[in-house]
Amino acid sequence: MNFVEELRWRGLIQDITPGTEEELSKGMTGGYIGFDPTADSLHVGGLLQIFTLMRFQRAGHKPFALVGGATGMVGDPSGKSQERNLLYEDTLAINVKGIKGQLERFLDFDCGANSAEIVNNFDWFKNYSFLDFIRDAGKHITVNYMMSKDSVKKRLESEVGMSFTEFSYQLIQGYDFYYLWKHKNCKLQMGGSDQWGNIVTGTEFIRRKDGGHAFALTSPLIKKADGTKFGKTEGGNIWLDAKRTSPYQFYQFWLNSTDSDAENYIKIFTFFNKEEIDALIEEHTKAPHLRTLQKALAKDVTERVHGSEALQTALSTTDFLFGNGSLDFLNAMDESQVLDVFEGIAQFEVFKSEFEEGVDMPTLLAEKTSIFPSKGEAKKMIAGGGVSINREKLSAVELSSKDLQAINNQFLVVQKGKKNYFLINLK
């Protein structure tokens, strides 16, 4: 596979230094991408760069994932309107460990010469004194050169300005590239287009310090078709950690993509080849209401990130909430997993002792919970056949909670009308 050509048809090249494609054609090449440990999990925005490393490895090259334990202490000013809160060593150690664990799920670390490696720049900066750094590195890059970068100019022109800490970031990242070039034979750095200035500082540093030749490649920043930020919802970031964003929510994020976004995302976030994607787009165009693109995208990304079992749970949850699927899939889950499935759905707690003693349905649905505003409203809707509990339609107002079987002896899923769901948790 031609790595550059693969990125090109997928629309994933923003900038590339001359000679990069020719260098890669010579044989296995080392290349790296840096990941910022601002949290203990990456979010979907980081998937583009993870997938870039995966494509790089599949093309026969050697990928390095750099987790910035040192640069995380400084904070990257690129694309930021103000300085971030600085993280400290203990927090960064936790974040680095979490991100390493995620990266290990995607890259192959045992496949011979081009096995992936994870590196942490804290390892080569922890014993590097400030005086040594400014003597060895600072003298090779001029202030004029550093101030010419867009990320620096924009901040210097703003009201908040830029601290020396942030100003030094591009030199530190440049040194990272030099270190990997020198010690790991890493000739290419990749990243998002907002990193172009930092990356080419590294290529320039390598040239000035050792007369070496290195290369750079960036991908465009992803935005939704409406111009809003990719990876954000009303609930916040979409994380790769299932504890932060459940597989069901993750699946729904992709499933709810617009047609134009799905056509773009399926090229970026899957490994379907061009013929497969063209066929999916053609099928989708014939019947857009079936959402063929969105379903193929959501299934593929969810399974790759969370595994086949989590995908099946997401599909079963979707089928239950938006179709006529059964609740059997909940029986194998513990409490936290069930609560994750129903996150975002109104939940109520009822004493298990009261439930087992026997509570009539109107009281349960209106007084013990507030699913209905009054017992009269509950009675009316039950009589009209508009209320189901655990997929069983309530047949009579006189039914007692003793007549119900809770899921896992703890949960009742109440359906009011066709689309309104509630969860009762027996405590």
N, C-alpha and C positions, 0 to 999 in steps of 0.2 A: 504493500500500500504506500502510495506517495502521500506523506503526511501533509505537506503544504497544499497539495491538490485536494485532499480530503477536506481540509478546513475551508478551502476556497469555495467549493460548491455548496458547502453548508452555510456560507455567509459569515465565517468566523475569523476573517482576517481584517484587521483595521490598519495596522502598520507592520512593515517587515523590512529589516535591513537588507541591502543588496547582498547577494551571494548566499543567503540563508538556504534557499532550496538546493543550490549546488552543493553546499557543504553537507547537507543531510543526505544527498544522493551518493556521497562517497562511502557510506557505511554507517554502522551504529554510532550514534552521537549522544552525548549526555546533555540533558536539558532539564531546567528546573522551573518551578513555580513556587512563590512564597504564599503562605497562608497566615493571616493575622490572628493571633490567639486572643481576641477581645472577649470571647466567651468560651465555654467548655464544649460548644457544638458549633458546627458550621450551619449555615442556612442555605436555601436553594440557590441563592446568588453564587455560592461557592461551587455549586455543581458544575457550572460551565468549565471552570479551571480543572476540577477533578477529572471531568470527561476529556479535557484536552490532554492531560497526562496519560489517561487510558488510551487515547488514540495514538499518542506518541509512542507508547510501549507496544501497541499492536502493530505499529509501522516498523518495529524492529529496533527502536532506540531505547536508551536507558533513562527512565524518569527519576528525578529527585524531587521530593516534596519537602520544602523548607518550612518548618514551623518556627515562627519568629519569637522565640523566647526572649531574645535581646531587643529586637526592634519593637516588640510589644510594650517594652518599658518606655519607649520614646513616643510612639504614636505617629502614624503616617498622615501628613497634612493633605495628601492628594484627594481632591474632590470634597474636602471638608471646609465648612465655613467658619469653624472655630476649633480651638484645641480640645482634644479629648482628655478626659480624666486619666491620669497615669495609673497603670496597673503595677502591682508590686509582686515580688518574686514568688511568694506563696500562691497567690491567685493565678499567676501565669503558669506555674507548675501544674496546677489542676487543669487549666484550660488546654495547655499543650498536650497533656495526657489524653484528654477527651478527644481532641482533634486527631491525634495520632491513631487512636482506636478507630475513628471513622475512616480515615484514609486507608487503613489496612484492609477494609472491606472491599475496596475498589481496585487497588493495584496488586500486581503479582510480585511477591517478594522472594519467590523461589522458582525462577524460570531460566537460570543460567546467566549468561553474560549480561543480559539486559534486565536483570532483576531490579525492581524498584528499591529505592532507599529513602528513608526519612531522616532528615538532618535538622538540627536545632542550632541556630546561630549563637545561642547563649554559650554553646560549647567552646567556640573560638573567641568569644568576647569576654567571658567571665574573668579571665586572667590577663586581659589586654589593658594596660594602663592608659589613662587619658593622654598623658604626655607622649607615650609611644605611638598611640593612634594618630595624633595630630602631626607628629613627625613623619610617620611612615605613609599615612594616607592623605592627610590634609594638604600637604604641599603639592600633590599631583593634580588637584582640581581647584580652579580659581573661583573666587567669590563671584566674579562676573559670569562665569559659566553656570554656577548654581542659581544665580538670580534670573537667568534667562528662561528658566523653566516656568511653564504656565502655572503649575500648582503653587509656586513660590510667588510669582508676580500677582496673582489674584489675591492671595492672602495679604501681601504687603500693601496692596491698594485698598484693602478693606479697613473698616474701623477697628477690628480686633487685632490686626497685625499678626505677627508670627514670632514665637519665642525662638531662642537659639536652639533649644532642644529639638523643636520640629524642623528648624532649618538644617540641622545636621543629619536628618533622616536619610536624605538621598545619598549622602556620602557613606553612611553606614550600610545602606542597601547596596551601594556600588561596591563596597568592600566585600559584602557577602558573595557577589558574583565573582569578584577576583579570587576569593578564597576557594570557591568551588571549582573555578577554572584551573587554579594552581594545583589543588590537592585532589580533585575528583575528575579532572579532564572534562569538566562541564562547559560546553561551548555556547549554549543557547539558554537565554532566559525568556520566559513567556509570562503573560499576565493580561489583565484588562487594559483597555486603552488609557485609563487614567494613570497607569503605571509607566507609560512610555518614557517620561522624563527621568524617572528613577532608574529604569532599565538601561537606557543609553548612557546614563552616568556611569554605570558599571562597565559597559563596553569601552567607554572613553578612558576609564581608570585603568583597565587592563592594558589598553594601548599605550598609555603614558608611562605606567609603572614598569611594565615588562616587555613592551613592544609586541604584545599579543593581539590576536584577532578573535573577537567574540561576536555573537549575533543576538538579535532581538526580534520578537514577534508578539504582537498584541491582538486581542480580539475586541470587537465592539462591546460597549456596555449595553446590557439588555434592558429594553423598556417595553412596556405594554403598548399596544397600538394607539391607545388614547394618550400616550405620553407619560403616564404615571409610572412609579417605580415598580420594577419587577420584584416579586417575592414578598410583597407586603399585602396584608389584608386588614380589615377593620380590627382583627384580633392581634395584629402585630406580625412579626416575622414568621415565615414558614421554615421551621428548623428540620435538620436531618435526624435529630434525636427524637425517638418515638415518645420519650417522656415529656418533651416540650411541645411537640406537634404529633398527635396520634396518627397512625397510618390511615385511618378513615379521613381525617382532616387533610392529610397530605394528598390522598387520592382525589378528594373533592376539589382541592386547589387546582389541579391539572384538568380535572373534568369540567370545571367551570370556565375554562379559557374560552375567549371568543374564537370564532372561526379563523380570523387572520392571525391571532396570536398562536393558536394551535398549529397552524401551518408553518409558522416560524419555529416554535418550540420543538416540534417533532424532528426537525433537522439538527437542532442544537443538543437536545437532551436524550436522544436515543441513538442506537447504533444500526437502525434500519438503513439499508443502502438506498441509493437514489431511485432505483427501479421500484423498490418496495414503497418508498414514500410517495412517489408519483402515482402508484396504483391506489394508495390510501386516499390521496387528495382527490383523485378522479372518482372513487367510490363515494367519498364524502360530498362532492359537488352534486352528484346525482340525487342524493337524499340527505340534505344538511340536517334535517330534524332528527336523524338517527345518531348524529354526533360521532360518526365513525372515527374521525381524527382524534377527538378528545378522549374517546375510550381507549384507543390504541396507545396514545401518549400516556394517559394516567396509569394504565395497567403496567406498561413497560417500566416507567420511572419508579413507580411504587414498589414493584417486585425487585428492581435493581437496588434500591436504597434500603428496603425493609425486609425483603425476602418473600417467598411464595406464600407462606402461612399468613403473614400480615396482609398480603394482598387479598387473600381469600376472605379474611375478616372484613377488610374494607369493602369488598364486593358484596358480602352478605349483609353488612350494615346498610349499604346503599340500597340493596334490593329490598330490605325490610322497610326502610324509611320512605322510599320512593316507589315501591312496587308492592308485591304481595308475598315477599319472602318470609320464611319462618324465623322463629327465634331460637332454634336449636343450637345455633353457633355460639350463643351466650353461655350455654351450660358448661362449656369447658374453660370459662374465664374466671379469674379471681375478681375480687371487688374493684380493685383499681383499674383493671382492664375494662370492665363493664362501664365504669364511670367515664373512662376515656371515650368509649364508643358514643356515649350520650352527652359528651361535653357540648355545651351550647344549647342543650334542651333543658327546659325548666325541670328542676328536681325538688322533691319534697321528702322529708323524713317523717316516718310514722313509727310509734312505739310498736315493736313486734308483739309485746304482750297484749296490747289492745287489739291488734289485728287478729291474733289467735283466739281471743275471747269472743270476737264476733262484732263487726261493725257493719251497719247497713250501707249500701252503695251511695245513696245521696249524702250521708254523713261523711263517709270516707272521701268523697270527691269534692265536697264543698266546705266542710268544717275542719276535718283533719288535714286537708290540703286546700288550696284555693284554685283547683282546676276549674271549678265552676263558681260563679259569684254567689250562688244561693242553692239550697237544697231543691227548691222548686225548679230552677233551671236544670239541675242535674236529673231530676225525675222526668222532666219533659223530654230531654234528649235521650235518656235511656229508653223511655217508652217508644220513642221514634226510631229506635235501632241505630242511634248515632254514636254509641260508646262501646269500645272494645278494650279488654284488658288481656294482655299477653296474647293478642291476636284472636281472642274469643269474644264474639259480640255478646254483650250483656242482654240476657233474654227477659229479665224482669227486675222491676224496681226493688222487690222484696229480697233479692239475693243478699247474702251476708258474706263478709270477708272469709268466713269459714269455708265457703264454697269455692274459694280461689286457691290455686296452687302457684306460689311465688317461684320465680326463676332462682335457682340456687338457694331456695328457701329465704330469699332476701329481697328480690326485686319484682316490681310490677310495672309493666310498660302500658301506659294508658293512651289510647287513641281517641281523640275527640274530633268527630267529623272525619274527613279524609286525610288531612295533612298536619293536624296539630297533635304533637306527641309530648308526653310527660313521663317522668320516671319517679316512682315511689320507692324509697329505700327504707326497708324495715330495719330498725336499729334496736 
